[in-house]
Amino acid sequence: MNKIFSLRQNKPLSEYSRQTSRQIMMQYAMALILYVVITGALILMAFTLYIYYRRLTGDQSSPIFWTAQIVRETLPFWIILIYVIGWIVLTRHFVCRPLRYLDEIVAAAEQLVSPSDSAITLSSSLKDIQNNLNLVRAQALRNAILAKEAEQRKNDLVVYLAHDLKTPLTSVIGYLTLLRDEPRLSPEFRERYTGIALDKAMRLEDLINEFFDITRFNLTTLTLDKEQVHLSRMLEQITNEFLPILTEKNLSWRTEIAPNVELLCDPVKMERVFDNLIRNAVNYSYPGTEILLSMRPDHTALHAPVIDSAANAVPGVDIADRCVIITVSNHGRTIPPDKLNRIFEQFFRLDSSRATATGGAGLGLAISKEIVELHGGTISAASENETITFTVKFPMG
């Protein structure tokens, strides 16, 4: 960003600079006026006392009389001298004040470079800037902690994946060596060993793809290539493609897909969102349960209270205020609230073990969240009573 904005009042800090400058100039002008008035009043009071003393005593030989006489004869010089000295002192004070403020802000900026637990303290005139800099400092500390945790999770994950690469690779090499060295193996054993080697090779491919996901997520920025997509047909096709996986896991589908719903989106990245959500549901479902996938249009603004959830158009509601809601729900172990709050973080995995059945790179939901938000939508997760539900909302306008 080209400007640093106030976190609390959404006002650029340059506005605070102009405000402080105006305040200093007003104080400088008021100080000069007060100095002129007060000094003039004191001079007038001294002159009045001199006249009163002269009339009261009539003494013209005392040192007080002669001193006052000399001052009266050179009064313009003394008045100019007093005002010039006062002007110099006041000007120096108010010119040095912005420099002192600048020194304080420079010191605060140095503190922001390496944020610490101690709060930034500035002069009372810079209280607004102090509050905003402390908010920036607190945000920087939070970001540093989050970055450190994400880096640690990534490092741990890379170590886990590197270790897990050895297991399928060893199996592939072992079974292929066995097939090469044992030409008299029966066709049944040969087919069995070939199938195992293929499964291990596919698992190896999945792990390598996870490494590529980590690299792409860290080094690239996602961009969208939008087009008009028949969302209903896309979801029906995805559910059909997952049928073999669900059958293998002893799971079943329950779909509630509204017909003829279209959406302006990036179809490739949108398919990845649904793929990640469904795979997550498959991995964490109890055997013998069903997975619910529903999609319906909703005639409410994306962030507004629900007005009507029917599929028919609501009179007076513009299409730009409509959204489509997709939910993926499965029956599995309830996710604790502390893990649920972090479920969309990079490299976070519900299963912290290295079980190859469910242990992915921890990027699927994080990437899904980024894709959804790039489309102007929202994604959320809820879990209670051994039910896990992901809800995605996209604007239709």
ZAMI-111817 format. One record per residue (C-alpha): x, y, z. Coordinates in nm, 3 decimals, padded with zeros to 5 digits, always signed. Example, Ala and Ser with C-alpha at 12.3 -4.5 7.8 and 13.67 -1.06 7.14 Angstrom:
! residues 2
+---------+---------+---------+
:    east :   north :      up :
+---------+---------+---------+
: +01.230 : -00.450 : +00.780 :
: +01.367 : -00.106 : +00.714 :
+---------+---------+---------+
END
This chain:
! residues 397
+---------+---------+---------+
:    east :   north :      up :
+---------+---------+---------+
: +00.000 : +00.000 : +00.000 :
: +00.121 : +00.352 : -00.076 :
: -00.031 : +00.501 : +00.238 :
: -00.028 : +00.389 : +00.598 :
: -00.381 : +00.412 : +00.728 :
: -00.509 : +00.440 : +01.079 :
: -00.638 : +00.102 : +01.191 :
: -00.902 : +00.253 : +01.414 :
: -01.038 : +00.548 : +01.219 :
: -00.948 : +00.452 : +00.862 :
: -00.766 : +00.787 : +00.826 :
: -00.420 : +00.827 : +00.669 :
: -00.143 : +00.910 : +00.912 :
: -00.050 : +01.203 : +00.686 :
: -00.376 : +01.364 : +00.801 :
: -00.251 : +01.341 : +01.158 :
: +00.070 : +01.513 : +01.046 :
: -00.124 : +01.802 : +00.893 :
: -00.346 : +01.819 : +01.199 :
: -00.042 : +01.834 : +01.430 :
: +00.118 : +02.103 : +01.211 :
: -00.198 : +02.316 : +01.228 :
: -00.211 : +02.264 : +01.603 :
: +00.152 : +02.377 : +01.645 :
: +00.093 : +02.686 : +01.428 :
: -00.218 : +02.778 : +01.627 :
: -00.030 : +02.736 : +01.954 :
: +00.260 : +02.943 : +01.816 :
: +00.026 : +03.225 : +01.711 :
: -00.157 : +03.217 : +02.045 :
: +00.175 : +03.219 : +02.235 :
: +00.294 : +03.525 : +02.037 :
: -00.034 : +03.709 : +02.098 :
: -00.031 : +03.625 : +02.470 :
: +00.334 : +03.728 : +02.497 :
: +00.265 : +04.064 : +02.329 :
: -00.041 : +04.130 : +02.545 :
: +00.117 : +04.022 : +02.874 :
: +00.447 : +04.199 : +02.804 :
: +00.262 : +04.516 : +02.703 :
: +00.052 : +04.497 : +03.017 :
: +00.364 : +04.459 : +03.233 :
: +00.534 : +04.753 : +03.062 :
: +00.225 : +04.966 : +03.112 :
: +00.204 : +04.858 : +03.477 :
: +00.571 : +04.944 : +03.532 :
: +00.525 : +05.285 : +03.371 :
: +00.218 : +05.353 : +03.586 :
: +00.407 : +05.256 : +03.904 :
: +00.692 : +05.488 : +03.802 :
: +00.456 : +05.784 : +03.760 :
: +00.281 : +05.702 : +04.090 :
: +00.618 : +05.677 : +04.271 :
: +00.736 : +06.006 : +04.125 :
: +00.423 : +06.191 : +04.227 :
: +00.418 : +06.031 : +04.570 :
: +00.780 : +06.100 : +04.666 :
: +00.888 : +06.388 : +04.440 :
: +01.240 : +06.255 : +04.485 :
: +01.446 : +06.313 : +04.171 :
: +01.785 : +06.218 : +04.315 :
: +01.727 : +05.850 : +04.401 :
: +01.878 : +05.569 : +04.187 :
: +01.528 : +05.440 : +04.116 :
: +01.427 : +05.773 : +03.963 :
: +01.739 : +05.799 : +03.746 :
: +01.708 : +05.436 : +03.631 :
: +01.344 : +05.485 : +03.542 :
: +01.430 : +05.810 : +03.364 :
: +01.690 : +05.635 : +03.149 :
: +01.452 : +05.351 : +03.067 :
: +01.178 : +05.599 : +02.976 :
: +01.408 : +05.788 : +02.740 :
: +01.512 : +05.462 : +02.568 :
: +01.173 : +05.293 : +02.602 :
: +01.126 : +05.207 : +02.229 :
: +01.462 : +05.029 : +02.229 :
: +01.375 : +04.821 : +02.537 :
: +01.029 : +04.736 : +02.404 :
: +01.174 : +04.618 : +02.073 :
: +01.449 : +04.424 : +02.255 :
: +01.200 : +04.252 : +02.485 :
: +00.970 : +04.157 : +02.196 :
: +01.259 : +04.036 : +01.977 :
: +01.398 : +03.818 : +02.257 :
: +01.053 : +03.678 : +02.330 :
: +00.990 : +03.612 : +01.961 :
: +01.325 : +03.430 : +01.928 :
: +01.260 : +03.215 : +02.237 :
: +00.904 : +03.125 : +02.133 :
: +01.003 : +03.059 : +01.770 :
: +01.289 : +02.834 : +01.876 :
: +01.058 : +02.643 : +02.110 :
: +00.790 : +02.583 : +01.847 :
: +01.039 : +02.508 : +01.568 :
: +01.215 : +02.250 : +01.783 :
: +00.888 : +02.083 : +01.884 :
: +00.825 : +01.917 : +01.540 :
: +01.188 : +01.802 : +01.543 :
: +01.132 : +01.642 : +01.884 :
: +00.815 : +01.481 : +01.749 :
: +01.014 : +01.358 : +01.450 :
: +01.275 : +01.206 : +01.681 :
: +01.000 : +01.029 : +01.875 :
: +00.840 : +00.893 : +01.557 :
: +01.179 : +00.778 : +01.422 :
: +01.241 : +00.595 : +01.750 :
: +00.892 : +00.444 : +01.727 :
: +00.960 : +00.335 : +01.369 :
: +01.279 : +00.163 : +01.484 :
: +01.073 : -00.012 : +01.748 :
: +00.828 : -00.126 : +01.480 :
: +01.113 : -00.283 : +01.281 :
: +01.179 : -00.517 : +01.573 :
: +00.852 : -00.515 : +01.769 :
: +00.879 : -00.594 : +02.138 :
: +00.634 : -00.638 : +02.424 :
: +00.687 : -00.279 : +02.543 :
: +00.432 : -00.033 : +02.406 :
: +00.525 : +00.273 : +02.200 :
: +00.499 : +00.595 : +02.401 :
: +00.482 : +00.939 : +02.235 :
: +00.400 : +01.290 : +02.352 :
: +00.042 : +01.370 : +02.444 :
: +00.002 : +01.571 : +02.121 :
: +00.079 : +01.253 : +01.925 :
: -00.165 : +01.032 : +02.116 :
: -00.365 : +00.935 : +01.805 :
: -00.048 : +00.839 : +01.618 :
: +00.076 : +00.653 : +01.927 :
: -00.246 : +00.449 : +01.943 :
: -00.226 : +00.360 : +01.575 :
: +00.142 : +00.270 : +01.591 :
: +00.070 : +00.045 : +01.889 :
: -00.203 : -00.125 : +01.686 :
: +00.045 : -00.174 : +01.402 :
: +00.299 : -00.308 : +01.653 :
: +00.045 : -00.553 : +01.798 :
: -00.051 : -00.666 : +01.447 :
: +00.316 : -00.711 : +01.357 :
: +00.369 : -00.923 : +01.668 :
: +00.066 : -01.138 : +01.582 :
: +00.182 : -01.176 : +01.222 :
: +00.531 : -01.272 : +01.337 :
: +00.390 : -01.537 : +01.570 :
: +00.159 : -01.671 : +01.299 :
: +00.440 : -01.673 : +01.042 :
: +00.668 : -01.855 : +01.283 :
: +00.399 : -02.113 : +01.359 :
: +00.322 : -02.159 : +00.987 :
: +00.692 : -02.197 : +00.909 :
: +00.731 : -02.453 : +01.186 :
: +00.426 : -02.647 : +01.065 :
: +00.561 : -02.640 : +00.711 :
: +00.903 : -02.760 : +00.824 :
: +00.747 : -03.040 : +01.027 :
: +00.528 : -03.134 : +00.734 :
: +00.821 : -03.144 : +00.492 :
: +01.007 : -03.370 : +00.733 :
: +00.701 : -03.596 : +00.762 :
: +00.649 : -03.609 : +00.387 :
: +01.017 : -03.675 : +00.320 :
: +01.007 : -03.959 : +00.570 :
: +00.684 : -04.096 : +00.424 :
: +00.831 : -04.091 : +00.073 :
: +01.065 : -04.370 : +00.177 :
: +00.790 : -04.617 : +00.266 :
: +00.606 : -04.639 : -00.070 :
: +00.932 : -04.606 : -00.262 :
: +01.085 : -04.896 : -00.069 :
: +00.773 : -05.105 : -00.136 :
: +00.775 : -05.026 : -00.508 :
: +01.143 : -05.116 : -00.538 :
: +01.092 : -05.432 : -00.331 :
: +00.797 : -05.569 : -00.528 :
: +00.947 : -05.479 : -00.867 :
: +01.272 : -05.649 : -00.765 :
: +01.074 : -05.955 : -00.659 :
: +00.894 : -05.963 : -00.995 :
: +01.227 : -05.936 : -01.175 :
: +01.412 : -06.197 : -00.972 :
: +01.128 : -06.454 : -00.952 :
: +01.026 : -06.535 : -01.310 :
: +00.842 : -06.851 : -01.195 :
: +00.587 : -06.662 : -00.986 :
: +00.229 : -06.768 : -01.051 :
: +00.008 : -06.526 : -01.246 :
: -00.200 : -06.469 : -00.930 :
: +00.101 : -06.359 : -00.723 :
: +00.243 : -06.160 : -01.012 :
: -00.088 : -05.973 : -01.050 :
: -00.110 : -05.919 : -00.675 :
: +00.244 : -05.783 : -00.644 :
: +00.198 : -05.563 : -00.950 :
: -00.120 : -05.417 : -00.796 :
: +00.056 : -05.344 : -00.467 :
: +00.347 : -05.179 : -00.648 :
: +00.100 : -04.967 : -00.846 :
: -00.085 : -04.859 : -00.529 :
: +00.241 : -04.761 : -00.362 :
: +00.353 : -04.574 : -00.674 :
: +00.022 : -04.381 : -00.676 :
: +00.071 : -04.295 : -00.309 :
: +00.419 : -04.176 : -00.395 :
: +00.272 : -03.956 : -00.667 :
: +00.026 : -03.806 : -00.415 :
: +00.309 : -03.719 : -00.178 :
: +00.511 : -03.557 : -00.456 :
: +00.204 : -03.357 : -00.562 :
: +00.179 : -03.234 : -00.203 :
: +00.534 : -03.102 : -00.231 :
: +00.435 : -02.919 : -00.550 :
: +00.129 : -02.775 : -00.369 :
: +00.353 : -02.634 : -00.097 :
: +00.582 : -02.473 : -00.355 :
: +00.297 : -02.329 : -00.563 :
: +00.113 : -02.195 : -00.261 :
: +00.422 : -02.015 : -00.130 :
: +00.564 : -01.883 : -00.456 :
: +00.262 : -01.790 : -00.665 :
: -00.044 : -01.573 : -00.635 :
: -00.373 : -01.724 : -00.740 :
: -00.547 : -01.551 : -01.031 :
: -00.891 : -01.618 : -01.171 :
: -00.998 : -01.692 : -01.527 :
: -01.374 : -01.649 : -01.496 :
: -01.644 : -01.776 : -01.728 :
: -02.011 : -01.860 : -01.702 :
: -02.036 : -02.212 : -01.554 :
: -02.336 : -02.444 : -01.517 :
: -02.282 : -02.505 : -01.146 :
: -02.552 : -02.772 : -01.113 :
: -02.398 : -02.986 : -01.387 :
: -02.045 : -02.937 : -01.244 :
: -02.150 : -03.062 : -00.899 :
: -02.337 : -03.359 : -01.044 :
: -02.030 : -03.456 : -01.245 :
: -01.800 : -03.425 : -00.941 :
: -02.027 : -03.640 : -00.725 :
: -02.034 : -03.908 : -00.995 :
: -01.653 : -03.905 : -01.018 :
: -01.629 : -03.969 : -00.641 :
: -01.862 : -04.270 : -00.646 :
: -01.578 : -04.530 : -00.671 :
: -01.395 : -04.367 : -00.378 :
: -01.711 : -04.359 : -00.165 :
: -01.782 : -04.722 : -00.248 :
: -01.429 : -04.819 : -00.147 :
: -01.470 : -04.633 : +00.185 :
: -01.818 : -04.781 : +00.245 :
: -01.977 : -04.436 : +00.218 :
: -02.277 : -04.306 : +00.023 :
: -02.397 : -03.982 : -00.133 :
: -02.701 : -03.772 : -00.050 :
: -02.724 : -03.483 : -00.293 :
: -02.964 : -03.189 : -00.298 :
: -02.854 : -02.992 : -00.603 :
: -03.083 : -02.721 : -00.738 :
: -03.120 : -02.749 : -01.118 :
: -03.008 : -02.497 : -01.378 :
: -02.795 : -02.277 : -01.154 :
: -02.518 : -02.085 : -01.331 :
: -02.227 : -01.900 : -01.176 :
: -01.956 : -01.668 : -01.308 :
: -01.636 : -01.825 : -01.177 :
: -01.305 : -01.991 : -01.259 :
: -01.418 : -02.351 : -01.326 :
: -01.076 : -02.511 : -01.270 :
: -01.019 : -02.348 : -00.934 :
: -01.382 : -02.389 : -00.832 :
: -01.355 : -02.761 : -00.902 :
: -01.052 : -02.771 : -00.675 :
: -01.253 : -02.615 : -00.392 :
: -01.524 : -02.881 : -00.417 :
: -01.265 : -03.156 : -00.461 :
: -01.085 : -03.047 : -00.142 :
: -01.406 : -03.028 : +00.060 :
: -01.530 : -03.368 : -00.058 :
: -01.195 : -03.538 : -00.001 :
: -01.185 : -03.390 : +00.347 :
: -01.534 : -03.531 : +00.413 :
: -01.430 : -03.873 : +00.278 :
: -01.115 : -03.885 : +00.491 :
: -01.290 : -03.796 : +00.814 :
: -01.620 : -03.985 : +00.780 :
: -01.730 : -04.285 : +00.982 :
: -01.765 : -04.598 : +00.765 :
: -02.120 : -04.676 : +00.661 :
: -02.237 : -04.314 : +00.675 :
: -02.351 : -04.075 : +00.404 :
: -02.206 : -03.748 : +00.284 :
: -02.447 : -03.465 : +00.208 :
: -02.376 : -03.220 : -00.072 :
: -02.637 : -02.951 : -00.124 :
: -02.652 : -02.645 : -00.346 :
: -02.925 : -02.387 : -00.358 :
: -02.960 : -02.025 : -00.465 :
: -03.047 : -01.779 : -00.191 :
: -03.217 : -01.446 : -00.253 :
: -03.029 : -01.251 : +00.011 :
: -02.718 : -01.039 : +00.012 :
: -02.405 : -01.236 : +00.085 :
: -02.355 : -01.084 : +00.430 :
: -02.716 : -00.982 : +00.504 :
: -02.972 : -01.151 : +00.732 :
: -03.181 : -01.421 : +00.566 :
: -03.492 : -01.284 : +00.399 :
: -03.613 : -01.579 : +00.198 :
: -03.445 : -01.912 : +00.125 :
: -03.683 : -02.028 : -00.148 :
: -03.555 : -02.087 : -00.497 :
: -03.812 : -01.855 : -00.656 :
: -03.721 : -01.493 : -00.720 :
: -03.814 : -01.243 : -00.449 :
: -03.989 : -00.931 : -00.585 :
: -03.773 : -00.624 : -00.565 :
: -03.447 : -00.814 : -00.502 :
: -03.179 : -00.748 : -00.760 :
: -02.981 : -01.046 : -00.890 :
: -02.661 : -00.879 : -00.767 :
: -02.788 : -00.934 : -00.413 :
: -02.842 : -01.306 : -00.465 :
: -02.598 : -01.576 : -00.368 :
: -02.559 : -01.950 : -00.401 :
: -02.496 : -02.167 : -00.096 :
: -02.308 : -02.498 : -00.115 :
: -02.276 : -02.721 : +00.190 :
: -02.074 : -03.040 : +00.236 :
: -02.165 : -03.233 : +00.550 :
: -02.041 : -03.565 : +00.683 :
: -02.062 : -03.775 : +00.999 :
: -01.730 : -03.802 : +01.182 :
: -01.553 : -03.723 : +01.503 :
: -01.649 : -03.378 : +01.632 :
: -01.374 : -03.122 : +01.575 :
: -01.274 : -02.940 : +01.897 :
: -01.334 : -02.562 : +01.889 :
: -00.962 : -02.481 : +01.913 :
: -00.889 : -02.688 : +01.601 :
: -01.203 : -02.567 : +01.423 :
: -01.080 : -02.206 : +01.454 :
: -00.753 : -02.300 : +01.280 :
: -00.888 : -02.537 : +01.019 :
: -00.827 : -02.293 : +00.730 :
: -00.467 : -02.214 : +00.830 :
: -00.177 : -02.317 : +00.605 :
: -00.022 : -02.656 : +00.686 :
: -00.272 : -02.725 : +00.964 :
: -00.390 : -03.085 : +00.977 :
: -00.667 : -03.227 : +01.195 :
: -00.467 : -03.547 : +01.218 :
: -00.126 : -03.438 : +01.344 :
: +00.010 : -03.789 : +01.305 :
: +00.184 : -03.912 : +00.991 :
: -00.093 : -04.153 : +00.900 :
: -00.086 : -04.175 : +00.522 :
: -00.458 : -04.242 : +00.504 :
: -00.558 : -03.893 : +00.615 :
: -00.237 : -03.694 : +00.655 :
: -00.225 : -03.446 : +00.369 :
: -00.015 : -03.135 : +00.326 :
: -00.259 : -02.925 : +00.523 :
: -00.305 : -02.690 : +00.227 :
: -00.636 : -02.803 : +00.080 :
: -00.866 : -02.597 : +00.301 :
: -00.629 : -02.298 : +00.307 :
: -00.619 : -02.289 : -00.074 :
: -00.996 : -02.340 : -00.089 :
: -01.048 : -02.040 : +00.139 :
: -00.825 : -01.822 : -00.078 :
: -01.008 : -01.928 : -00.396 :
: -01.349 : -01.867 : -00.240 :
: -01.252 : -01.522 : -00.115 :
: -01.103 : -01.430 : -00.454 :
: -01.450 : -01.499 : -00.596 :
: -01.599 : -01.261 : -00.338 :
: -01.746 : -01.546 : -00.135 :
: -01.717 : -01.682 : +00.217 :
: -01.638 : -02.024 : +00.360 :
: -01.700 : -02.146 : +00.714 :
: -01.689 : -02.469 : +00.912 :
: -01.906 : -02.603 : +01.195 :
: -01.885 : -02.923 : +01.395 :
: -02.113 : -03.062 : +01.663 :
: -02.281 : -03.391 : +01.752 :
: -02.033 : -03.582 : +01.533 :
: -02.133 : -03.385 : +01.226 :
: -01.892 : -03.168 : +01.026 :
: -02.036 : -02.909 : +00.788 :
: -01.858 : -02.675 : +00.548 :
: -02.065 : -02.391 : +00.406 :
: -01.960 : -02.191 : +00.100 :
: -02.142 : -01.882 : -00.029 :
: -02.080 : -01.718 : -00.366 :
: -02.242 : -01.402 : -00.506 :
: -02.445 : -01.473 : -00.818 :
: -02.444 : -01.118 : -00.951 :
+---------+---------+---------+
END
